Every structure is written in C-alpha cells, then in structure tokens.
Amino acid sequence: MLDRFKTVRQFGYKEIVIRKSRFIGYAKPVQTEEEAIQFIDEIKKQHWNATHNCSAYMIGERDEIQKQSDDGEPSGTAGKPILEVIKNQNLKNTAIVVTRYFGGILLGAGGLIRAYTDGAVAAIEAADAIVNVLHTQIYVEIDYTWLGKLENELRNRNIRMGETQFTDKVILTCLPVAAEADRFTAWITDLTQGQGVITRGDQVYFIEGE
C-alpha cells in the first residue's frame, strides 16, 4: 500500500461555457476499471443527446490502468488532455468525463485541447482533491495508572487516536502514520518501561489534515 496518494474526495461536477459551447466536467473517485466504466456510462446515459462525452481515468498504485476516449472529437483533442490533467495533478484512482454541447462555433484543435483541459480542472475542483495518508492501528494495553501520562504524551505528539476500551485494563487505539509505526512502537515501549502490551492491527487511510 502507498504511504500517501492524492485523489478526489467525492463525485463532483461543474459547467463552463466556452464560445457558446457548454462543457460539463464530472469527476469521481474509483477503485477499479469496472467502476470507472460504469461511471462513464452513467454520464453518457444522462447526457445521451450531448455532442460528445469525452473521458479518461487512471487507476492503480503505479497508475497501471490509463484509458482515454475522444468520443468523436478530433484525435488527441479531448481524452488525452483530460488524462494529462489527471497526471499533472498527481491524482490516482480518478475518473473524469467532460460532456460537450456544441454551441455553433468551431474551436479548432488548440481550442478543444484548452476547453477539455479546463473542463477537467473544473471537475476536479468540484470533486475536491485530497491526500490520503496511510496509518497503522496500534493497540496499547496498559494499567490504569499509566493512562493519564500516556494520554498526555500522545496528545503532545498529535497522534491520531481511535476508540479506547476500558476493562480490567485500558486498551488505547493509536493511529500513527504507517511510515513511523516502528519508531512509534519503540517509543511506547520505552515510555511505558516495557509494561504496555503492544499489538498491531490493520492499515487504514485517513485524509491529511482532517
């Protein structure tokens, strides 16, 4: 799993008008190619009477899947610019559709490239680009006598926390950044003088800054 990656938070769309043509940019986070294709098909059904529904998507930790479609626009003037926006903004697992309703004025190849680029950028702005950061669940089982000290130290270090369980012992769910999990474990061991029982759980993504 990647330590961090940028994507879009949610489905979003925005319309812009360029020389009387309407361009509606749609963006959505997707995990698989099937999801991307389904999303594109949904937009095409919604805008069945549009002049073009051009699209691109990029999926995978190493961007293994990259597809684009000009949907009838001159080759290289629509799908490729949309894909380039995804790449230039370092987005992963993202699909974009830019729908065009022709307004009667020809834009030329350069004008189309700029228009579809602007449509893709508008879609990403509407869908809210975020950075997901990988964290590791680390459970720390301690006696109640350690609770105050440990909570204070964790707060001072701004460690993300999950649920705390209270039984005959206290089990804290700590969520350090995955890249720092080993150092965090060593620090907890030292802090509790080896009296804390430490167990690793799953790795999960959280949005940076939230």
Secondary structure as the mmCIF struct_conf table of DSSP 4:
data_model
#
loop_
_struct_conf.conf_type_id
_struct_conf.id
_struct_conf.beg_label_comp_id
_struct_conf.beg_label_asym_id
_struct_conf.beg_label_seq_id
_struct_conf.end_label_comp_id
_struct_conf.end_label_asym_id
_struct_conf.end_label_seq_id
BEND BEND1 ASP A 3 ASP A 3
STRN STRN1 ARG A 4 VAL A 8
BEND BEND2 ARG A 9 GLN A 10
STRN STRN2 GLY A 12 ILE A 18
TURN_TY1_P TURN_TY1_P1 ARG A 19 LYS A 20
STRN STRN3 SER A 21 PRO A 29
BEND BEND3 GLN A 31 THR A 32
HELX_RH_AL_P HELX_RH_AL_P1 GLU A 33 GLN A 46
TURN_TY1_P TURN_TY1_P2 HIS A 47 ASN A 49
BEND BEND4 ALA A 50 THR A 51
STRN STRN4 HIS A 52 ILE A 59
BEND BEND5 GLY A 60 GLY A 60
TURN_TY1_P TURN_TY1_P3 GLU A 61 ARG A 62
STRN STRN5 ILE A 65 SER A 69
TURN_TY1_P TURN_TY1_P4 ASP A 71 GLY A 72
BEND BEND6 GLU A 73 PRO A 74
TURN_TY1_P TURN_TY1_P5 SER A 75 GLY A 76
BEND BEND7 THR A 77 ALA A 78
HELX_RH_AL_P HELX_RH_AL_P2 GLY A 79 ASN A 88
TURN_TY1_P TURN_TY1_P6 GLN A 89 ASN A 90
STRN STRN6 LEU A 91 LEU A 91
BEND BEND8 ASN A 93 ASN A 93
STRN STRN7 THR A 94 TYR A 101
BEND BEND9 GLY A 104 GLY A 104
HELX_RH_AL_P HELX_RH_AL_P3 GLY A 108 ALA A 127
STRN STRN8 ALA A 129 ILE A 142
HELX_RH_3T_P HELX_RH_3T_P1 TYR A 144 TRP A 146
HELX_RH_AL_P HELX_RH_AL_P4 LEU A 147 ASN A 156
TURN_TY1_P TURN_TY1_P7 ARG A 157 ASN A 158
STRN STRN9 ARG A 160 PHE A 166
BEND BEND10 THR A 167 LYS A 169
STRN STRN10 VAL A 170 LEU A 175
STRN STRN11 VAL A 177 VAL A 177
HELX_RH_3T_P HELX_RH_3T_P2 ALA A 178 GLU A 180
HELX_RH_AL_P HELX_RH_AL_P5 ALA A 181 LEU A 191
TURN_TY1_P TURN_TY1_P8 THR A 192 GLY A 194
BEND BEND11 GLY A 196 GLY A 196
STRN STRN12 VAL A 197 ILE A 207
TURN_TY1_P TURN_TY1_P9 GLU A 208 GLY A 209
#
